[in-house]
Amino acid sequence: MKKLNSKVAGAITNLSYTFVANIICTLISMAIVAVVPKALGTVEYGYWQLYGFYGSYIGFFHLGWADGIYLRYGGKEYKELDKKLFHSQFWLLFAFEMLVAVGVAIFAVFFVEDSSKKVIFYMLALCCILQLPRGMLQYVLQGTNRIKEYAKNVLAEKLIYGVSVVVMVSLGVRDFRFLLLADLAAKLITLVTICWRCRDIVISKAMNFAASVQEAWENITVGVKLMFANVASMLIIGIVRFAIERVWSVEVFGQVSLTLSISNMLMLFISAVSVVMFPLLKRTPQEKWADNYIFLRTTLVVPMLAILMAYYPAKVILSAWLPQYAESLSYMALMFPMCMYEGKMSMIISTYLKALRRENLMLAVNLISVCLSLLTTGIIVYSLKNLPLAVVSILGLLAFRSILAEVFLARILEIEVGTDILLEVAMTIIFIWSSWIVRGWAGVGIYLGAYVVYLLLKRKDIAGTFRIVKETFRPSATAE
């Protein structure tokens, strides 16, 4: 039997695990988006979204510890790892997160007045203990190319949480606190299962305490830049969302967050690829990185621009299903293109910068974008109090960050992407104009026509991509 190149076959196998897992995760997310806002009402849903919003920043509380492990040991085989060293790192991190959790709970007691928000902070304190040590082990599995185990753990959390939420809502639960408990239960179960999966790390002999602390310090000093880059990345949108909650209300925050959740569903598929990309790229000769970048870029952007057309039926269906959110769902027209820019950043640009160990560059780009976010939020939200403009600023900020990072990366790889960037900006503007201003079938026709023109302009790159795929999947002459 003829077979593919072993590296390609391994990448396809790993991708298949994450792809299937992310398809299921997407379906679960769709079910949650369809059921929860309709059942809870706008205020309770707003608090539920607020928990998710604050929870997205929990990664800040490992100080880059797990990021450093990922960067330093990513690309190695799992069997090559020093299990005593990783055992010490896991339990030191666990003890540290216990202290962090106590700090978060004390903060809630003395500084949070809203009783619902107080509950959210208590839940977040528990989340630190359950999520961050598990995250370290997930990084170990991901970095050592044990993608199957990683994908199973991620999928298990989504399944447990999604099924629990749907069951509770079906039984008449309308209190967001019970949904938060379901989230914590899912995190606890998957923490226990991943500990068992990595039991040769979790249950092992410990290193000398001083050596363990020294190793932790090295991981933190390496990973802190990436951590700050990641936190700064989230702050770009987070600053705008936080200001919306402050200037308007938790209810409006929930409505805007719903449209963000729908737009971000497409990112789950991209995450499936980005998980596999880092260890694969680290094992690829660096002289091939530039050509691979052009191939990956075309493979991602061309379909993403087509997928934007899903906005039109999605808007009609969701407005009929969630009439109380019908007005806010129109903001999807302003947010959908963010998937393309976030997709490029997550799957390709960030992966390349990590592999090149350019954490400083990632941090600088994200900090510049955060400063711009602060400036635009101050003007648009606090001075003008213009909600649609605040929403479109989210897209503008993410596009700015993606473009700036890609320009720097293109210089490092010595490739030309300026024309492609301009074409994508033009397609983004046409999509917003056709869906937000023109609307209806006329809007669909305008964007479809623009996309056909785009395909004609990119026909050489698309043909080249198909040629590479065909050559990659051509069976070798070696018999199995």
N, C-alpha and C positions, 0 to 999 in steps of 0.2 A: 504493500500500500504506500502510495506517495504521501509525503507529509510536508508541512510548512516549516520554515525556519523556526528553531526551538524558541528563540526570543520572541518572535511574533506570536507564536502559538501560546506562549505563556502570558503575553500581554492580553491576547484575546480572551483567554480563560479568566484572567483577573478582571478584565473589563466586563465580561459576561456576569460575573458574580455581583459586581457593584451596580451594573445596569439593571439586572432583575430586581435587586434590593431597592434601587431608587425608583423603579416603576411602581413597585408595591408601596413604597413610602409616598410617592406622588398620589396614588389612589387614596391612601389613607388621609393625606392632607386635603385632598379634594372633598372627601367625606366630612372631615372636620369643618372645613370652610363652609360646606353646604348646610351642616346641621347646627353647629354651635351658635353662630350669630342669630340664626332664626329662632333658636330656643331660648337663649339667655336674655335677649333684649339689649339695647344699646349701652346702657350703663354697666351692667354686669359683664358684658362682652368687652367693654373698655378696660375694666380692671383685669380681666383675663389676658388681654393683649399687653397691658402694662407689665404684668409678671413676665411675659415672654420678652418684652423689651429690656427690662432690667436684667433678666437672666442671661441675655446675650452678652453682657459685660462681665460675667462671672470669671471668664478666662483671664481677666486681669489679675485675679487673686492667686495665680500660681507664679507670677513674676517672671514668666518666660522659662520656667523650669522645664516643662514638657516640650516647649519649642526647641530649647537647646538640645535636649535628647534627640529630638527628631532630626535636627540639622547635623549633629555630630555623628550619629549612628545610622542615619538613613542611607539605604543602599547596601548595608551589610546583611548577611544571612542571620536568621534568628539563632541558629545553633552556634554562631560565632560569639554571641553576646556573653559577657561576664555576668552570670546569673546572680552572684553575690553582690556585685555592684548595683545591679538594677533592683534587687531586693531592698537594699538600703535606701535607694532613691525613692522607691514606692512608699515605704513606711515613714520616711522623713517628710515626704509631701503630704501624706495622710495626716500626720501629727500637726503639721503646719496649718492645714485646712481646718482642723478642729479649732485652732486658735482664731483663725479668720472668722469662722462661723459664730463663735462667741462674740467677737467684735461687732459683727453685723447685727446680731440680736440685741446687744447693748445699745447700739445706735438707734435701732427701732424703738426701744423702750423710752429713750430720752428725747429723741429728736423728730419722731414721726407722730403726728396728731391724728390723722385720718385712720380710723380703726381698720378699714379695708386695706389700706396701704401698709399698715403695721403687720397684718397677717401676711401680706406679700413678702415683706422683708424677713419674717420668720421662716417662711418657706424657702427663700433664697439662701438663708443661712444653712439650712439642711442640704440645699442643692450643692453648696460648695463642697461638703463632705462626700456627697455621692457622685458628683459629676467630674471633679477635677482629678482625683486618683484614677478613676476609670479612663479619663481622657489621656492620661499618661500611657496606660497600657494600650489604648487604641492607637496612639502614635507609634508605639513600639511595633505593633502588628502591621501598621500601614507602612512604616519606614523599612521594615524587613521583608516586605512584599508578601506577607501572609494576609492577602486581601480577602480571601474567603472567610477567615475567622473574623476579620474586621467588619466585613459586610453583614455577616450574621448577627453580630452584636448590635450594630446600628439598626438593622431591620427589626430585631427583637424589641428594642425600646419603642420604636414607632408602632409596632403591632400591639404591644401591651397597652400603650397609652391610647392609641386610636380606638381599639375595641372597648376599653374601659369608658372612654368618653361617650362613644355612641350608645353603649348600654345604659349609662347613667342618664343621659339625656332622654333615651327612650322610656326610662322608668319615671321620668318626671322631675329629675334633678335640675334645678334652675339656679343653684348657688355656685358661683365660680370657684369657691374654696375647695369643693369636692373635686373639681377638675384639676386643681393644683395638686391635690393629694394623689390623683391618678398619675400625674407626671412624676412625682417623687417615687411612687411605687415602681414605675417602669425603670427609673434610674437605679433604684436599689437592686432590683432583680438582675439587671444587666451588669451592674457592678459585681455582684456575686458570681455571675456566669463567666465574666471575662477574667475574674480572679482565678476561677477554676481552670479556664483555658490557659492562663499563664501561671499556673501553680508552681512551676519550677522557678519563677521569679518571686511570687508572693510568699511561697513557703520554701525558704532556703536559709542558708547560713548568712549572717550579716557580716559586712566589712567592719573594719575598725572605725569607730565613730568619727574620729578626726579625718580619716580618709574619705568617709562618706560625706562629711560636711564640705570638704575640699572639692569633691566631685560635684556636689550640688551647686557650689559657688561657680564652678566652671560652666555648668549647664545654664545657670541663670545669666551669667555674663555674656554667653553666646546667644541665648534665646531672648534676652530682654529687649533687644532691638527689634526682633521679629514680633514679639508680643506687643510692644508699643506701636509697631507698624499696623498690626491687626486691630488693636483697640482704636487707633487713630482712624483706620479704615471704617470701623463701625460708627465712630463719632461723626463722620461726614454726614450720614443720614440721621444719626441719633440726636445731634444738636437740633436739627429741624423738627424732629418728632417730639423731642422734649419741650421745645418752645410752643409747638401746637397744643400740647396738653396743658401748658401753663396759661397761654393766652386765650384759648377757647375752652375746652373742657375734656374730661375723660371720654365723654360720649363722642365728640368730634375726633379725638385721638383714635378711638376704636374704629371709626368709620374709615379714616385714612389708612390705618393699619390693615384693615381688611383688604383694601386695594393693593397694598404692598404685599400682603400674603399671597394674593392671587397672582400678582406679577412674578413673585419669587418662586412659584411652583416650577417654572421652567428651569430654574437654577439647580433643582435636584438632579436633573439628567446630566447637567454639566459637572456637578460634583462627582458623579459616578466616574467620569473620565479623569478629573483632576486628581482623584485619590490614587489612580494608577500611574499618572504621569511622572510624579517626582522620583520614585525609585527606578522607573524605566529610564528616565532622562539621565539619572546619575550613572547608569550602566551603559549609556550610549557614548561613543567617541565624540569629543567636543567639536571636532571639525565638521560633524554632520548636523550640529544644532541649528545653524542658520537655515539650511534647506528644510529641515523638519519644522521650523517655525512658520515658514511660508505655507507649507502644506497644512499644518494644524490650523492656522489662521483662516485659510480658505474653507477648510472642512467645517469650522465652527460658524463663521459669520454668514456665509451664503444661506444655510438652512435657517439660522436665527432670524434673518430678515424676512424669510418666508413665513416663519412661525408667528410673526407679528400680526399676520392676518387673522389669527385665531381670536384677536380682540373683538372682532365684529360679532360673531355668534356668541362668544362668551358674555359680552355686554347684554345682549338680548335675553339670554337664558337666565343669567344671574339677577337681572333686574326684575324678571317675572317671579323668580323664586324668593328673592329678598327685597320686596318692595320698599321696606323701611330704609334700605341702603341704596335705593335706585339713583339718587342724586350723587352720592359719593362714588358710586361705581363708575361714573363718567370720568373720574380721575385716572382710571386705567389707561385712557388714551394718552395721558401725560407720563405714565410710569412704565408702560410695556417695553419701550426701547431700552430701559435700564438693564434688561436681561442680557442684551447683546454686549453692553459695555462691562457689566459685572461678569459675564461669562468669559470674555477675553481676559479680564484681570485675574479671575480665579483659576481658570484652566490653563492659560498659557503664560501670561506675563509674570504673575507671582511665582509660578512654578519655575520658570527660567531664572528669575532673580534669586530665588532660594538656592537653586542648583549652582548658580554662579557665586553664591555667598555675598550677594549685594544687599544685605539687610539694611545697611545705611541708606542706600538709595531708595528702598521701599519706604523706610521711615520718613525720609525727607519729602518724598512725593505725597505721602499721606498727611504729613504735618502741614504742608502748604495747602492741601485741600481742606483740612480742618480749619485753618485760618480763614480761608475763603468762605467756608460754611458759616463760621461765626459772623463774618462781615455781612453776608447776604441775609442770614437769619435776622440779624439786628435790624436791617433795613426793611426787609419784606414782611417779617412776622410782627416785630414790635413797633415799627414805625408806620408801615402801610397797612398792616393787618389784612393782608390779601392772601386768602387760603389757596386759591388756584395757583397763584404765583409761587407760593411756598412749596406746593407739590411739584411744580415743574422745576423748581430750583434743585430738588433732589436728583432729578435726571441730569440737569446741567452739571452739578457737582461730580456725579459719578462719571459722566462723560469726560469732564476735564481731567480727573485723576487717571482714567484709563489712557487717554491720549498722551498726557504728560509722561506717564511711566513707559508707554510704548515708544515714544520718541527717544527716550534715554536708552531703552533696551535695543532699539534698532541701531543706535550708534555703536553699542558694544558689539553687536552681532555683525555690524557693517552691512546692513540691508536697507532697502528703501521701502517705506510704507506710507509716505505722505499722501500719495494719490488715493490709496485705499481709505485712509482716515477721512479725507475730504468727501469721498463717495458715501461713506457711512454716515457722516454728519448730514449730508444732503438727504439721504434716505430717512433719517430720523426726523428732520424738519418736515419733510413731505408727509410722513406718517402722522405726526401731530396735527399738522394743518388739515389733512384729509379726514381724520377721525374726530378731532375736537371742534373744528370750525365748519367744515363742509358736511360731514356726517352722512349716514345713510348709504344707499347703493352708489351714489355719486362719489362718496369718499372711498369706498371699496375699489371702484374703477380707477380712480386717480392713483391710489397706492399700487394697485396691481400693474398698471401701465408703467409706473416708475420702476417697479421691481423687474419687469421684462427688460427695460432699458439697461438696468444695472447688470443683469445676467449677460446681455450682449457685450457690455463693456468689460466684463470679467471672464469672457468665454475662454481666453487662453489659459488663465490660472485654473479655471474649473476643469478644462481638458487635461491640464497637467496633473491635477489632483487625481482624476480618474485613472490616468496612466500609472501613477505611483501606486494606487490601490490595487490595480490589476496586476502589476509586477510583484507587489508584496504578497498577494494571495495566490500567485502562480505556484503550483506544486513543484518541489524540487525533484530531482531525479533519484534521490536517495531513497531506497526502500526501507520501510519501517522494520 
